[in-house]
Amino acid sequence: MSYTQAIPYTGSHGAIVVGKKGVAIRGLQNEFGCKITSKKAEPDQGRPVPFFLIEGSDVLKVSLAAIRVLTLINTSLSRSEKQLREEINKSGGD
């Protein structure tokens, strides 16, 4: 049996999952024994933003890989928010 999970992302936040030259995504695939691919938005399929498709034969490993991908995307979002706050503070908060 095969299990899949789709993890959406926006902007450049997927880059943290892929890593330089695909190193990060290959590491995740090796760690969890799952296939992880970056997919373009498929609005006709109800997926309006790009997403990572995680596929594997072990539901636990697919779920753990999904959690890791979500954590990485959240890290990227947090960094962007922090950078935006710093820029706002430097400009006087207006």
Number of C-alpha atoms within 10 A of each C-alpha: 6 9 15 18 17 17 19 21 21 13 9 10 18 22 17 17 24 21 13 10 8 12 11 15 21 17 14 19 19 11 11 19 16 22 19 25 16 19 15 13 16 12 10 7 7 8 14 14 15 19 20 22 18 22 23 21 14 15 16 12 19 25 18 12 24 23 13 15 24 18 13 18 22 15 14 18 18 12 13 13 12 12 12 12 13 12 12 12 11 10 9 7 9 6
